[in-house]
């Protein structure tokens, strides 16, 4: 009986030690091998076109790009591409956006070796892979609130410590309008003040440390 061909895996991560660690785990498996590594988005697209890997391990925060954008670009050019995101970020919004961009799975960088290789095999077989508990959280996210573009802008500025008058100046709106947007934002996040809003937004993945 002819053995199944090895699963060709490409790593996209801007940290060399992370790439080495994942490559070591993958190359130890009898049914998979690393065929390419990229540290940025542009190189990732070039290498995907060249090697056509079966599975891409994609970091979300790249030094020169965003993993969600790179995932979307790969999937637009190669609709059958299978991308497994591996990130330090566990916010619902990060996971939601990665899956919306076309990722077939999402893992946290704290993942153990066995789960990593299991996830690669699942994604290679065309099945979605999410850590335990994440699917339920995403269902709640999908049936819950979404932030407007203006609320996203306000959150980013709140994270920088701007007060209402400064928010109004930066956004070109009145302080009363700022207060109205903040009231809506606080209600959606179920918080009562600015500090709570920033903390909750970071927890959910709507905001990241600068």
VEXDREN-2710 file (C-alpha; in Angstrom, 1 decimal):
% VEXDREN-2710
k/r/px/py/pz
1/UNK/0.0/0.0/0.0
2/UNK/1.4/3.4/-1.0
3/UNK/1.8/5.7/2.0
4/UNK/-0.1/9.0/1.9
5/UNK/2.0/12.0/0.8
6/UNK/3.4/14.2/3.6
7/UNK/1.5/17.3/4.6
8/UNK/3.5/20.3/3.4
9/UNK/3.4/23.1/5.9
10/UNK/4.4/26.7/5.6
11/UNK/5.1/28.9/8.6
12/UNK/4.4/32.7/8.6
13/UNK/5.8/34.3/11.8
14/UNK/8.2/37.2/12.3
15/UNK/9.9/35.7/15.3
16/UNK/12.8/33.3/14.3
17/UNK/12.6/31.3/17.5
18/UNK/8.9/30.7/17.1
19/UNK/9.5/29.4/13.6
20/UNK/12.3/27.1/14.8
21/UNK/10.1/25.7/17.5
22/UNK/7.1/25.0/15.2
23/UNK/9.3/23.6/12.5
24/UNK/11.0/21.2/14.9
25/UNK/7.6/19.9/16.1
26/UNK/6.3/19.5/12.5
27/UNK/9.4/17.9/11.1
28/UNK/9.4/15.3/13.8
29/UNK/6.1/14.0/12.5
30/UNK/6.3/11.1/9.9
31/UNK/3.4/12.5/7.9
32/UNK/4.3/16.2/7.6
33/UNK/7.2/18.5/6.7
34/UNK/8.1/22.2/6.6
35/UNK/8.4/23.4/3.0
36/UNK/8.7/27.2/3.5
37/UNK/9.0/29.9/6.1
38/UNK/8.2/33.6/5.9
39/UNK/8.5/36.4/8.3
40/UNK/6.2/38.9/6.5
41/UNK/3.1/39.1/4.4
42/UNK/4.7/39.9/1.0
43/UNK/7.2/37.0/1.3
44/UNK/4.3/34.7/2.5
45/UNK/2.4/35.3/-0.8
46/UNK/5.5/34.7/-2.9
47/UNK/6.3/31.5/-1.1
48/UNK/2.8/30.3/-1.3
49/UNK/2.7/30.7/-5.0
50/UNK/6.0/28.9/-5.3
51/UNK/5.4/25.9/-2.9
52/UNK/1.6/25.6/-2.7
53/UNK/1.7/24.2/0.8
54/UNK/-1.1/22.1/2.2
55/UNK/-1.4/24.1/5.4
56/UNK/-0.2/27.5/6.4
57/UNK/0.6/28.3/10.1
58/UNK/-0.2/32.0/10.3
59/UNK/0.7/34.5/13.0
60/UNK/-1.8/37.4/13.4
61/UNK/0.7/40.2/14.3
62/UNK/3.5/40.4/11.8
63/UNK/6.1/43.1/11.9
64/UNK/5.3/44.4/8.4
65/UNK/1.7/43.3/8.0
66/UNK/-1.4/41.8/9.6
67/UNK/-2.0/38.1/9.5
68/UNK/-5.7/38.5/8.9
69/UNK/-5.0/40.6/5.7
70/UNK/-2.4/38.1/4.5
71/UNK/-4.9/35.2/5.1
72/UNK/-7.5/37.0/3.1
73/UNK/-5.1/37.7/0.3
74/UNK/-4.0/34.1/0.1
75/UNK/-7.5/32.8/0.1
76/UNK/-8.6/35.3/-2.6
77/UNK/-5.9/34.1/-4.9
78/UNK/-6.0/30.4/-3.8
79/UNK/-9.6/29.7/-2.6
80/UNK/-8.6/26.1/-1.6
81/UNK/-5.8/27.3/0.7
82/UNK/-5.9/26.0/4.3
83/UNK/-4.7/28.5/6.9
84/UNK/-4.4/27.7/10.6
85/UNK/-3.8/30.9/12.7
86/UNK/-1.6/30.6/15.7
87/UNK/-1.6/33.7/17.9
88/UNK/-1.0/35.1/21.4
89/UNK/-4.3/36.9/21.1
90/UNK/-7.4/35.1/22.5
91/UNK/-10.0/37.8/22.1
92/UNK/-13.2/36.9/20.5
93/UNK/-12.9/39.6/17.9
94/UNK/-9.4/38.4/16.8
95/UNK/-10.7/34.9/16.3
96/UNK/-13.8/36.1/14.5
97/UNK/-11.9/38.3/12.1
98/UNK/-9.4/35.5/11.3
99/UNK/-12.2/33.0/10.5
100/UNK/-14.0/35.7/8.5
101/UNK/-10.8/36.2/6.5
102/UNK/-10.8/32.5/5.6
103/UNK/-8.8/30.8/8.3
104/UNK/-9.9/27.2/8.9
105/UNK/-8.6/27.1/12.4
106/UNK/-7.3/29.1/15.3
107/UNK/-4.8/28.1/18.0
108/UNK/-3.1/30.0/20.9
109/UNK/0.7/30.0/21.0
110/UNK/0.5/28.3/24.4
111/UNK/-0.7/25.2/22.5
112/UNK/1.0/21.8/23.4
113/UNK/2.7/19.9/20.6
114/UNK/0.1/17.2/20.3
115/UNK/-2.7/19.7/19.8
116/UNK/-0.6/21.5/17.1
117/UNK/-0.1/18.5/15.0
118/UNK/-3.7/17.3/15.5
119/UNK/-4.9/20.7/14.3
120/UNK/-2.7/20.6/11.3
121/UNK/-4.1/17.2/10.3
122/UNK/-7.7/18.4/10.9
123/UNK/-7.2/21.5/8.8
124/UNK/-5.4/19.5/6.1
125/UNK/-8.5/17.2/5.9
126/UNK/-10.7/20.2/5.3
127/UNK/-12.2/20.4/8.8
128/UNK/-12.3/23.5/11.0
129/UNK/-10.3/23.4/14.2
130/UNK/-10.9/25.5/17.3
131/UNK/-9.7/25.1/20.9
132/UNK/-12.3/23.8/23.5
133/UNK/-14.8/26.5/24.5
134/UNK/-13.9/28.8/21.6
135/UNK/-16.8/27.7/19.4
136/UNK/-19.3/28.6/22.1
137/UNK/-17.7/32.0/22.6
138/UNK/-17.9/32.7/18.9
139/UNK/-21.5/31.7/18.8
140/UNK/-22.2/34.2/21.5
141/UNK/-20.1/36.8/19.7
142/UNK/-22.0/36.3/16.4
143/UNK/-25.3/36.7/18.2
144/UNK/-24.1/39.7/20.2
145/UNK/-23.0/43.2/19.6
146/UNK/-20.7/44.7/16.9
147/UNK/-18.9/48.0/17.2
148/UNK/-19.3/50.8/14.7
149/UNK/-16.4/52.3/12.9
150/UNK/-16.7/55.4/15.1
151/UNK/-16.7/53.3/18.2
152/UNK/-13.6/51.5/17.1
153/UNK/-11.9/54.9/16.6
154/UNK/-13.0/56.0/20.0
155/UNK/-11.7/52.8/21.6
156/UNK/-8.3/53.3/20.0
157/UNK/-8.1/56.9/21.3
158/UNK/-9.3/55.9/24.8
159/UNK/-6.5/53.4/24.9
160/UNK/-4.1/56.4/24.3
161/UNK/-5.6/58.2/27.3
162/UNK/-7.4/61.0/25.4
163/UNK/-10.1/63.0/27.2
164/UNK/-13.4/64.1/25.8
165/UNK/-12.2/67.5/24.5
166/UNK/-9.2/65.9/22.8
167/UNK/-11.4/63.1/21.3
168/UNK/-13.7/65.8/19.9
169/UNK/-10.8/67.7/18.3
170/UNK/-9.2/64.6/16.8
171/UNK/-12.4/63.2/15.4
172/UNK/-13.8/66.6/14.3
173/UNK/-17.0/66.2/16.3
174/UNK/-18.6/68.0/19.3
175/UNK/-18.1/66.9/22.9
176/UNK/-21.8/66.1/23.1
177/UNK/-21.4/63.7/20.2
178/UNK/-18.4/62.1/21.8
179/UNK/-20.4/61.6/25.0
180/UNK/-23.2/60.0/23.0
181/UNK/-20.8/57.6/21.3
182/UNK/-19.2/56.8/24.6
183/UNK/-22.5/56.0/26.2
184/UNK/-23.3/53.6/23.4
185/UNK/-19.9/52.0/23.6
186/UNK/-20.1/51.5/27.4
187/UNK/-23.5/49.9/27.0
188/UNK/-22.3/47.5/24.3
189/UNK/-19.3/46.5/26.4
190/UNK/-21.3/46.4/29.6
191/UNK/-19.0/48.8/31.5
192/UNK/-19.4/52.0/33.4
193/UNK/-16.3/54.0/32.7
194/UNK/-13.4/54.6/30.3
195/UNK/-10.8/52.4/32.2
196/UNK/-13.3/49.5/32.2
197/UNK/-14.0/50.0/28.6
198/UNK/-10.3/49.8/27.6
199/UNK/-9.8/46.7/29.8
200/UNK/-12.9/44.9/28.4
201/UNK/-12.1/45.8/24.8
202/UNK/-8.6/44.3/25.3
203/UNK/-10.1/41.2/26.8
204/UNK/-12.4/40.7/23.9
205/UNK/-9.9/41.5/21.2
206/UNK/-11.3/44.9/20.0
207/UNK/-8.2/46.7/21.2
208/UNK/-4.6/45.7/21.6
209/UNK/-1.7/47.3/23.5
210/UNK/0.1/49.9/21.5
END
